[in-house]
Amino acid sequence: DGDGASNLQEFLAGTNPTNSASAFRLLAATKTNNDVRLDWTTAGGHQYVLQSITNGGNLSTSNFADISPIIAVGGTNEGTTNFVHVGAGTNQSRFYRVRLSP
């Protein structure tokens, strides 16, 4: 469907592989005062963990650190959720990603 994810990745994420608007992705990062709020798409019945790495770090998989607890999303529909990284607006630059949690 042209959204950059394989059918297997979409199946695992709970998104629709025939709809390019249905994709697992970060939607926004918004700084408010000293905090950073990150919003991403979700699928009901899945769990997510927000991860971060500082700008000076290696972007390899092993160097990202979990910064949120497991965030469980109920139901069966697609939607969005967010996590506020408290104090991240005062620190050095960071990269973020969201991973599916078993």
C-alpha positions in Angstrom: 0.0 0.0 0.0 3.0 2.3 -0.2 3.4 3.2 3.5 6.9 1.7 3.8 5.9 -1.3 5.9 5.8 -4.9 4.8 2.6 -6.9 5.1 4.1 -8.9 7.9 5.1 -5.7 9.8 1.6 -4.4 9.3 0.0 -7.7 10.5 2.2 -7.6 13.7 1.3 -4.0 14.3 -2.4 -4.5 13.8 -2.6 -2.1 10.9 -4.3 -2.7 7.5 -1.8 -3.7 4.8 -4.1 -2.5 2.0 -4.6 1.0 3.4 -1.7 3.5 3.2 -3.4 5.6 5.9 -3.3 2.7 8.3 0.3 2.6 9.6 2.3 2.3 12.8 4.2 5.5 13.1 5.1 8.5 15.3 2.8 11.4 14.6 4.2 14.3 16.6 6.8 15.4 19.1 5.8 18.6 20.9 7.9 20.5 23.5 6.0 22.1 26.3 8.1 23.9 28.9 10.7 21.3 29.9 8.8 18.2 28.7 8.4 16.5 25.3 5.1 14.8 24.4 5.2 12.1 21.7 2.1 10.9 19.9 1.8 7.7 17.8 -0.7 5.5 16.1 -2.0 2.4 17.8 -4.1 -0.7 17.2 -6.4 -2.1 19.9 -5.1 -5.2 21.7 -1.4 -4.2 21.3 1.2 -2.9 23.7 3.9 -0.3 23.1 7.1 1.0 24.7 8.6 4.4 23.9 12.4 4.3 23.5 15.0 7.1 23.2 18.7 7.6 22.5 20.7 10.8 22.7 21.9 12.6 19.6 25.5 11.5 20.4 24.6 7.8 20.6 24.8 5.1 18.0 21.4 4.5 16.4 21.9 0.7 16.4 19.1 -1.3 18.0 21.0 -2.2 21.1 21.6 1.5 22.2 18.0 2.6 22.4 16.6 2.6 26.0 13.1 2.2 27.2 11.7 5.4 28.7 8.1 4.5 29.2 6.4 1.6 30.9 4.4 -0.8 28.7 1.5 1.1 27.4 -1.4 -1.3 26.7 -4.2 -0.3 24.3 -7.6 -2.0 24.7 -10.3 -2.6 22.2 -9.9 -3.6 18.5 -9.8 -0.3 16.6 -7.0 1.9 15.4 -6.3 5.1 17.3 -3.5 7.2 18.9 -1.8 7.5 22.2 1.0 9.5 23.7 3.7 9.6 26.4 5.2 12.7 28.0 9.0 12.4 28.5 9.3 14.6 31.6 12.4 16.9 31.5 13.5 15.9 28.0 13.0 19.5 26.7 16.0 20.6 28.8 18.4 17.9 27.8 20.5 17.3 24.7 18.9 16.3 21.3 17.3 12.9 21.2 15.9 10.4 18.8 12.7 8.5 19.6 11.0 5.4 18.4 8.1 3.2 19.5 8.4 -0.5 19.7 5.7 -3.2 19.9 5.8 -5.0 23.2 4.9 -8.7 23.6 
